[in-house]
Amino acid sequence: MSEKGGKGDKIRLMADLLRSGATLTDLSCPACASPIFKLKSGELWCAQCQKKVIVVKEEEEAREIEILSALSQTETTILTKIWEINERLKAEEDPYEIQRLGSVISILLDNLEKIRRIGKSKG
């Protein structure tokens, strides 16, 4: 009678990680307090949250990681919007709407370039 997300499922996930070559660390997840595993790739992973865990040693380093994460999320959003607008542009026949959509894509591309430039200087 194990409910989804129950204790048995968590143990099974942890066992699967160990079988795949991950090692148990002495760290615990800041979100759920579950043990953290080190994957073969070197990444730290929380089996319960099913998320990558990043360990920071200093407040400044934590801030840099937050900034890089925000830049990455913004980059993903901009790329998604460019793709969505491009799909609309393919079907559009009105020259004024084509011009408007083209301008929006141009602005998004400029912003994408700025984000990538900032990311390179931070990372």
C-alpha positions as CSV (number, residue, x, y, z in Angstrom):
1,M,0.0,0.0,0.0
2,S,2.7,2.4,-0.9
3,E,1.4,5.8,-1.9
4,K,3.0,7.6,-4.8
5,G,6.0,9.6,-3.5
6,G,6.0,7.4,-0.4
7,K,9.0,6.3,1.7
8,G,9.4,3.1,-0.4
9,D,9.6,5.1,-3.6
10,K,12.3,7.4,-2.2
11,I,14.3,4.4,-1.0
12,R,13.9,2.8,-4.5
13,L,15.2,6.0,-6.2
14,M,18.2,6.1,-3.9
15,A,18.9,2.5,-4.5
16,D,18.7,3.1,-8.3
17,L,21.2,5.9,-8.0
18,L,23.6,3.7,-6.1
19,R,23.2,0.9,-8.6
20,S,24.0,3.3,-11.4
21,G,27.3,4.2,-9.9
22,A,26.4,7.3,-7.8
23,T,28.0,7.7,-4.4
24,L,26.4,8.9,-1.2
25,T,27.8,12.1,0.2
26,D,27.8,13.5,3.7
27,L,25.7,16.4,2.4
28,S,21.9,16.9,2.7
29,C,19.5,18.7,0.5
30,P,18.8,22.3,1.6
31,A,15.2,21.9,0.4
32,C,14.1,18.5,1.8
33,A,17.1,17.4,4.0
34,S,17.4,14.1,2.1
35,P,20.9,12.7,1.4
36,I,22.8,14.1,-1.6
37,F,24.3,11.7,-4.1
38,K,27.3,12.4,-6.4
39,L,26.7,11.1,-9.9
40,K,29.3,9.7,-12.2
41,S,29.3,13.0,-14.0
42,G,30.4,14.7,-10.8
43,E,27.1,16.5,-10.3
44,L,25.4,16.5,-6.9
45,W,21.8,15.1,-7.0
46,C,18.9,15.0,-4.6
47,A,16.9,11.7,-5.1
48,Q,13.8,13.1,-3.4
49,C,13.6,16.4,-5.2
50,Q,14.9,14.9,-8.4
51,K,17.1,18.0,-8.9
52,K,20.7,19.0,-9.2
53,V,22.2,20.5,-6.1
54,I,24.8,23.2,-6.1
55,V,27.0,23.7,-3.1
56,V,28.3,27.2,-2.5
57,K,31.0,28.2,-0.1
58,E,30.5,31.9,0.1
59,E,27.6,34.3,-0.2
60,E,29.2,36.0,-3.2
61,E,29.5,32.7,-5.0
62,A,25.8,32.0,-4.2
63,R,24.8,35.3,-5.7
64,E,26.8,34.6,-8.9
65,I,25.0,31.2,-9.2
66,E,21.6,33.0,-8.8
67,I,22.5,35.4,-11.5
68,L,23.7,32.7,-13.9
69,S,20.5,30.7,-13.2
70,A,18.3,33.8,-13.9
71,L,20.2,34.5,-17.1
72,S,19.8,30.9,-18.2
73,Q,16.1,30.9,-17.5
74,T,15.7,34.2,-19.4
75,E,17.7,32.9,-22.3
76,T,15.4,29.8,-22.5
77,T,12.3,32.1,-22.4
78,I,13.6,34.3,-25.2
79,L,14.5,31.3,-27.4
80,T,11.0,29.9,-26.8
81,K,9.4,33.2,-27.7
82,I,11.5,33.6,-30.9
83,W,10.4,30.1,-31.9
84,E,6.7,30.9,-31.2
85,I,6.8,34.2,-33.1
86,N,8.7,32.5,-36.0
87,E,5.8,30.0,-36.3
88,R,3.3,32.8,-36.5
89,L,5.5,34.6,-39.0
90,K,5.5,31.6,-41.3
91,A,1.7,31.7,-41.6
92,E,1.3,35.5,-41.7
93,E,0.4,37.2,-45.0
94,D,-0.3,40.8,-43.8
95,P,2.9,42.9,-44.6
96,Y,2.4,45.1,-41.6
97,E,2.1,42.2,-39.2
98,I,5.1,40.6,-40.9
99,Q,7.0,43.8,-40.2
100,R,5.8,43.9,-36.6
101,L,6.7,40.3,-35.9
102,G,10.1,40.8,-37.6
103,S,10.8,43.8,-35.3
104,V,9.8,41.7,-32.2
105,I,12.2,38.9,-33.3
106,S,14.9,41.5,-33.8
107,I,14.5,42.9,-30.3
108,L,14.4,39.4,-28.8
109,L,17.6,38.5,-30.7
110,D,19.3,41.7,-29.4
111,N,18.3,40.8,-25.8
112,L,19.5,37.2,-26.3
113,E,22.9,38.6,-27.4
114,K,23.1,40.8,-24.4
115,I,22.2,38.0,-22.0
116,R,24.8,35.7,-23.6
117,R,27.4,38.5,-23.3
118,I,26.6,39.0,-19.6
119,G,26.7,35.2,-19.0
120,K,30.2,35.0,-20.6
121,S,31.5,37.8,-18.4
122,K,30.0,36.2,-15.2
123,G,30.9,32.6,-16.0
